[in-house]
Amino acid sequence: MTQDWNSFLASQGLKANGGSFGDIAAELAAASDGAVVAPLGDLGLIRASGVDAAGFLHNLLTNDINGITPGGARFAGFCTAKGRLLALLLIWRDGDDFLLMLPRDILPAILKKLSMYVLRAKVKLTDASAERCLIGYSGPVGVSPAPTLGDAPANLPRFGVAATEGGQAIRLDDTRWLLALDATVANARWQQLATAARPVGIAAWQWLEIAAGQPRVVAATQESFVPQMLNMELPAVAGVSFSKGCYPGQEIVARTQYLGKVKRRTFRARLAAAVAPGTHVYAPETGEQHCGTVVSVAPSPAGGFECLVCVQIGAVEAGEVHVGALAGERLEFLPLPYTLQEAPAGAN
């Protein structure tokens, strides 16, 4: 994101931390039942270019990168040798290159880690965050976003990618879209979008992410989860392929799937006070031993906060999970927009 883009957003009322345009409660209310548009300044991009880029990424990430077409995007994880997630990325093509979207707080470290694997591969990895302005759009189910998104087709399938004026549009789910725009057109496109949708900060967008059951990996939660703990093999998240070749941690991920030992899942919950990602949660059944970890947190339109929390399934079924300590606040579990039924072991 360029300084010009930052300055423009500040002139539009965006607070310095990017959290809101000044009225978080109203922005959350709009996000829950209206059309909103958000500058995603907390996310950045890595560009992978070169003739070996597809194979290089395919051999390192949990999903089938070779299968990404110019009209599609995919989620994928980057794991340690022990199958623990270092990053969760959204990946799509930009011409012959690939763009990898991830939280800015881990981008430099992930770029460095990926670069260690390049060796003799004909691939170049660069921080491309300044090349594109990332904008999120969300609208009510059943309401066509076509007038708002301009030339992006309203019937684009989930994870579909289409060219739009000055960049690309990616459909994330039934309500959410991502626009990756050239900095030279971003200001004008923002003004166009803001006439049809309420501008909101990243607090409202992160609540939409939580409501969708879409996990993130941030600096505080790196190496805390294997992919199944974040529901990544389920079709709603679709971040793991079990029919591709090896990648770091693949043996652990596959063993977890085929032996059916997914003991922790990611759930959605409500809490009164904010906590940081990485905060442990506890249950009477496990005593002083924590039974899970908070994945992400955002303010809720209903008041208080909502979170995604990775926790032992048995503790949730018992109905009592507390944040920070056994005496901490008790979580109120909320429905996810998808079931936690496991995908077949051979599914992509």
C-alpha positions as CSV (number, residue, x, y, z in Angstrom):
1,M,0.0,0.0,0.0
2,T,1.5,3.3,-1.1
3,Q,1.8,6.4,1.0
4,D,-0.6,8.2,-1.4
5,W,-3.2,5.5,-0.7
6,N,-2.7,5.9,3.0
7,S,-3.0,9.6,2.8
8,F,-6.2,9.3,0.6
9,L,-7.8,7.0,3.1
10,A,-6.9,9.3,6.0
11,S,-8.6,12.2,4.1
12,Q,-11.7,9.9,3.9
13,G,-11.8,9.6,7.7
14,L,-9.9,6.3,8.3
15,K,-8.3,6.3,11.7
16,A,-4.6,5.9,11.9
17,N,-4.8,2.3,13.1
18,G,-7.1,1.4,10.3
19,G,-9.7,0.0,12.7
20,S,-12.6,2.2,11.7
21,F,-13.8,5.4,10.1
22,G,-14.8,6.8,13.5
23,D,-18.0,4.9,14.4
24,I,-17.2,1.2,15.0
25,A,-20.7,0.4,16.3
26,A,-22.4,1.8,13.1
27,E,-19.8,0.1,10.9
28,L,-20.5,-3.3,12.6
29,A,-24.2,-2.8,12.2
30,A,-23.8,-2.1,8.5
31,A,-21.5,-5.1,8.1
32,S,-24.1,-7.4,9.7
33,D,-26.9,-6.6,7.3
34,G,-25.8,-4.1,4.6
35,A,-23.1,-3.4,2.0
36,V,-19.7,-2.4,3.3
37,V,-16.3,-1.7,1.8
38,A,-13.0,-1.9,3.7
39,P,-9.4,-1.0,3.0
40,L,-7.4,-4.1,4.1
41,G,-4.2,-2.4,5.3
42,D,-3.4,-5.3,7.6
43,L,-2.8,-7.6,4.7
44,G,0.1,-7.7,2.3
45,L,1.3,-9.5,-0.8
46,I,4.2,-11.7,-1.9
47,R,4.8,-12.1,-5.6
48,A,6.3,-15.3,-7.0
49,S,7.6,-15.0,-10.5
50,G,9.7,-17.2,-12.8
51,V,9.2,-20.3,-14.9
52,D,9.4,-22.5,-11.8
53,A,7.0,-20.5,-9.6
54,A,4.1,-22.9,-9.8
55,G,6.1,-26.0,-9.0
56,F,8.1,-24.2,-6.3
57,L,4.9,-23.2,-4.4
58,H,3.2,-26.5,-5.1
59,N,6.1,-28.3,-3.3
60,L,5.9,-26.1,-0.3
61,L,2.2,-25.5,0.4
62,T,-0.8,-27.7,1.5
63,N,-2.9,-27.1,-1.5
64,D,-2.7,-27.9,-5.3
65,I,-1.0,-24.8,-6.6
66,N,-0.3,-26.4,-10.1
67,G,-4.1,-26.5,-10.4
68,I,-4.7,-22.8,-10.0
69,T,-6.0,-21.4,-13.3
70,P,-6.1,-17.7,-14.2
71,G,-9.8,-17.7,-13.2
72,G,-9.3,-19.2,-9.8
73,A,-7.8,-18.7,-6.3
74,R,-7.1,-21.1,-3.5
75,F,-6.2,-21.0,0.2
76,A,-3.1,-22.9,1.3
77,G,-1.0,-23.4,4.4
78,F,2.7,-23.2,4.8
79,C,3.8,-25.6,7.5
80,T,6.9,-26.6,9.5
81,A,8.3,-30.1,9.2
82,K,6.1,-31.0,12.1
83,G,2.9,-30.0,10.3
84,R,2.4,-26.8,12.3
85,L,1.1,-23.8,10.3
86,L,3.5,-20.8,9.8
87,A,1.0,-19.0,7.5
88,L,-2.3,-19.3,5.8
89,L,-2.3,-17.7,2.3
90,L,-4.8,-16.8,-0.4
91,I,-3.1,-17.4,-3.7
92,W,-4.1,-16.4,-7.3
93,R,-2.4,-15.8,-10.6
94,D,-1.4,-12.4,-11.9
95,G,-0.4,-13.1,-15.5
96,D,2.5,-15.6,-15.3
97,D,3.1,-14.8,-11.7
98,F,1.4,-15.7,-8.4
99,L,0.3,-13.4,-5.7
100,L,0.1,-14.6,-2.1
101,M,-1.9,-12.6,0.4
102,L,-1.2,-12.9,4.1
103,P,-1.2,-10.7,7.3
104,R,1.5,-8.0,7.2
105,D,2.8,-8.9,10.7
106,I,4.2,-12.2,9.4
107,L,5.0,-11.3,5.8
108,P,8.7,-10.4,6.2
109,A,9.4,-13.6,8.1
110,I,7.4,-15.8,5.6
111,L,9.1,-14.1,2.6
112,K,12.5,-14.9,4.2
113,K,11.5,-18.5,5.0
114,L,10.1,-19.2,1.5
115,S,13.3,-17.7,0.0
116,M,15.4,-20.2,1.8
117,Y,13.9,-23.0,-0.3
118,V,14.6,-21.3,-3.7
119,L,18.1,-22.7,-4.2
120,R,18.4,-23.4,-7.9
121,A,14.7,-23.0,-8.7
122,K,14.0,-20.3,-11.4
123,V,11.7,-18.3,-9.1
124,K,11.9,-14.8,-7.6
125,L,10.0,-13.8,-4.4
126,T,9.4,-10.2,-3.7
127,D,7.2,-8.1,-1.3
128,A,4.5,-6.8,-3.6
129,S,2.4,-5.0,-1.0
130,A,3.1,-1.6,-2.6
131,E,1.9,-2.9,-6.0
132,R,-1.7,-3.4,-5.1
133,C,-4.3,-1.8,-2.8
134,L,-6.4,-4.5,-1.2
135,I,-10.1,-3.7,-0.7
136,G,-12.8,-5.9,0.8
137,Y,-16.5,-5.7,-0.2
138,S,-19.4,-7.4,1.5
139,G,-23.1,-7.3,0.7
140,P,-26.3,-9.0,1.7
141,V,-27.0,-12.5,0.4
142,G,-29.2,-12.5,-2.6
143,V,-28.3,-8.9,-3.5
144,S,-26.2,-8.6,-6.7
145,P,-23.0,-6.6,-6.1
146,A,-22.6,-6.0,-9.9
147,P,-23.4,-2.2,-9.7
148,T,-20.9,-1.8,-6.9
149,L,-18.1,-4.0,-8.3
150,G,-18.4,-2.6,-11.8
151,D,-17.3,-5.1,-14.5
152,A,-16.7,-8.0,-12.1
153,P,-19.4,-10.7,-13.0
154,A,-22.0,-11.1,-10.3
155,N,-22.2,-14.8,-10.9
156,L,-18.5,-15.5,-10.3
157,P,-18.2,-18.7,-8.4
158,R,-16.6,-18.9,-5.0
159,F,-12.8,-18.5,-5.3
160,G,-13.3,-17.2,-8.8
161,V,-11.0,-14.5,-10.1
162,A,-12.1,-11.9,-12.7
163,A,-10.4,-8.9,-14.3
164,T,-11.9,-5.6,-13.1
165,E,-10.9,-2.0,-13.9
166,G,-7.4,-1.6,-12.6
167,G,-6.9,-5.1,-11.2
168,Q,-8.6,-8.3,-10.1
169,A,-11.8,-9.2,-8.2
170,I,-11.9,-12.5,-6.2
171,R,-15.1,-13.9,-4.8
172,L,-14.4,-15.2,-1.3
173,D,-17.9,-16.5,-0.4
174,D,-21.6,-15.6,-0.8
175,T,-21.2,-12.1,0.6
176,R,-17.5,-11.2,0.6
177,W,-15.2,-10.1,-2.3
178,L,-11.6,-9.0,-2.5
179,L,-10.4,-6.4,-4.9
180,A,-6.6,-6.2,-5.7
181,L,-6.2,-2.9,-7.5
182,D,-3.3,-1.0,-9.0
183,A,-2.5,2.0,-6.8
184,T,-3.1,4.4,-9.7
185,V,-6.8,3.6,-9.9
186,A,-7.5,2.7,-6.2
187,N,-8.6,6.2,-5.1
188,A,-11.2,6.5,-7.9
189,R,-12.4,3.0,-7.4
190,W,-12.8,3.6,-3.7
191,Q,-14.9,6.6,-4.3
192,Q,-17.1,4.6,-6.6
193,L,-17.5,1.8,-4.1
194,A,-18.2,4.2,-1.2
195,T,-21.2,5.6,-3.0
196,A,-22.9,2.2,-2.8
197,A,-21.4,0.7,0.3
198,R,-20.6,2.0,3.8
199,P,-16.8,2.5,4.4
200,V,-15.7,0.4,7.3
201,G,-12.3,-0.3,9.0
202,I,-10.6,-3.6,9.5
203,A,-12.4,-4.2,12.8
204,A,-15.7,-4.8,10.9
205,W,-14.0,-6.8,8.1
206,Q,-12.3,-9.1,10.6
207,W,-15.7,-9.6,12.3
208,L,-17.1,-10.7,8.8
209,E,-14.1,-13.1,8.5
210,I,-14.9,-14.6,11.9
211,A,-18.6,-14.9,11.0
212,A,-17.6,-16.7,7.9
213,G,-15.4,-19.1,10.0
214,Q,-12.3,-18.2,8.0
215,P,-9.2,-18.5,10.1
216,R,-6.0,-16.5,10.1
217,V,-2.5,-17.3,11.3
218,V,-0.7,-14.3,12.8
219,A,2.6,-13.9,14.6
220,A,1.2,-14.9,18.0
221,T,-0.3,-18.1,16.7
222,Q,2.4,-19.4,14.3
223,E,3.2,-23.1,14.9
224,S,0.1,-23.5,17.1
225,F,-2.1,-25.5,14.8
226,V,-2.0,-28.3,12.2
227,P,-4.3,-27.5,9.3
228,Q,-7.2,-29.6,10.5
229,M,-7.4,-27.7,13.8
230,L,-8.3,-24.7,11.7
231,N,-10.9,-26.6,9.7
232,M,-8.7,-26.2,6.6
233,E,-9.5,-29.6,5.0
234,L,-13.3,-28.8,5.1
235,P,-14.8,-27.6,1.8
236,A,-15.8,-24.3,3.4
237,V,-12.2,-23.4,4.0
238,A,-10.7,-25.6,1.3
239,G,-7.0,-25.2,2.2
240,V,-5.6,-28.7,1.9
241,S,-5.3,-31.2,-0.9
242,F,-4.7,-34.9,0.0
243,S,-4.0,-35.9,-3.6
244,K,-1.0,-33.8,-4.3
245,G,2.6,-34.6,-3.6
246,C,4.7,-34.0,-0.6
247,Y,5.3,-30.7,1.2
248,P,6.9,-29.8,4.6
249,G,4.7,-31.4,7.3
250,Q,2.7,-33.4,4.8
251,E,3.2,-36.7,6.6
252,I,1.8,-35.3,9.8
253,V,-1.2,-33.6,8.1
254,A,-2.0,-36.8,6.1
255,R,-1.7,-39.0,9.2
256,T,-4.0,-36.8,11.2
257,Q,-6.6,-37.1,8.3
258,Y,-6.3,-40.8,7.6
259,L,-6.2,-41.9,11.2
260,G,-9.1,-39.7,12.2
261,K,-7.3,-38.0,15.1
262,V,-8.7,-34.5,14.8
263,K,-9.3,-33.8,18.5
264,R,-9.4,-30.0,18.1
265,R,-11.5,-27.9,15.9
266,T,-12.0,-24.2,15.3
267,F,-15.3,-22.8,16.7
268,R,-16.9,-19.4,16.8
269,A,-17.7,-17.9,20.2
270,R,-18.8,-14.7,21.9
271,L,-17.0,-13.0,24.8
272,A,-17.4,-9.7,26.7
273,A,-13.8,-8.5,26.8
274,A,-11.2,-8.5,24.1
275,V,-8.3,-10.9,24.3
276,A,-5.3,-11.3,22.0
277,P,-4.9,-14.1,19.4
278,G,-2.8,-16.8,21.0
279,T,-4.5,-16.6,24.4
280,H,-5.1,-20.0,25.8
281,V,-8.5,-21.4,26.9
282,Y,-9.3,-23.8,29.7
283,A,-12.0,-26.3,30.7
284,P,-12.8,-28.2,33.9
285,E,-12.0,-31.5,32.2
286,T,-8.4,-30.4,31.5
287,G,-7.7,-28.5,34.7
288,E,-4.7,-26.3,34.6
289,Q,-3.7,-27.7,31.2
290,H,-5.0,-25.5,28.4
291,C,-7.5,-27.1,26.0
292,G,-7.2,-24.6,23.1
293,T,-6.1,-21.3,21.7
294,V,-7.8,-18.1,20.5
295,V,-7.3,-17.8,16.7
296,S,-8.7,-14.3,16.0
297,V,-10.9,-11.7,17.7
298,A,-13.0,-8.7,16.6
299,P,-15.8,-6.5,18.0
300,S,-19.3,-7.8,17.5
301,P,-22.4,-6.1,16.1
302,A,-24.2,-7.6,19.1
303,G,-21.9,-6.0,21.6
304,G,-18.7,-7.3,23.1
305,F,-16.5,-9.4,20.9
306,E,-16.5,-12.5,18.8
307,C,-13.6,-14.9,18.2
308,L,-12.6,-18.0,16.4
309,V,-11.1,-20.4,18.9
310,C,-9.3,-23.7,18.4
311,V,-10.4,-26.0,21.2
312,Q,-10.8,-29.7,22.1
313,I,-14.1,-31.0,20.8
314,G,-14.8,-32.7,24.0
315,A,-14.5,-29.5,26.0
316,V,-17.0,-27.8,23.7
317,E,-19.4,-30.7,24.0
318,A,-19.1,-30.5,27.8
319,G,-20.2,-26.9,27.5
320,E,-17.7,-25.0,29.6
321,V,-14.7,-23.3,28.2
322,H,-13.0,-20.3,29.8
323,V,-10.5,-17.7,28.5
324,G,-7.1,-17.2,30.0
325,A,-7.7,-19.4,33.1
326,L,-10.2,-21.7,34.6
327,A,-11.6,-18.7,36.5
328,G,-11.6,-16.6,33.3
329,E,-14.6,-15.5,31.2
330,R,-16.8,-18.3,29.9
331,L,-17.2,-18.5,26.2
332,E,-20.6,-18.5,24.6
333,F,-20.4,-20.7,21.5
334,L,-22.1,-19.5,18.3
335,P,-23.0,-21.3,15.1
336,L,-20.6,-21.4,12.1
337,P,-21.9,-21.1,8.6
338,Y,-20.6,-24.6,7.8
339,T,-20.6,-28.0,9.6
340,L,-17.6,-29.5,11.2
341,Q,-18.1,-32.9,9.7
342,E,-14.8,-34.1,8.5
343,A,-14.1,-34.4,4.8
344,P,-13.4,-37.9,3.4
345,A,-9.7,-38.9,3.7
346,G,-9.2,-38.9,0.0
347,A,-10.8,-35.6,-0.7
348,N,-8.9,-32.7,-2.4
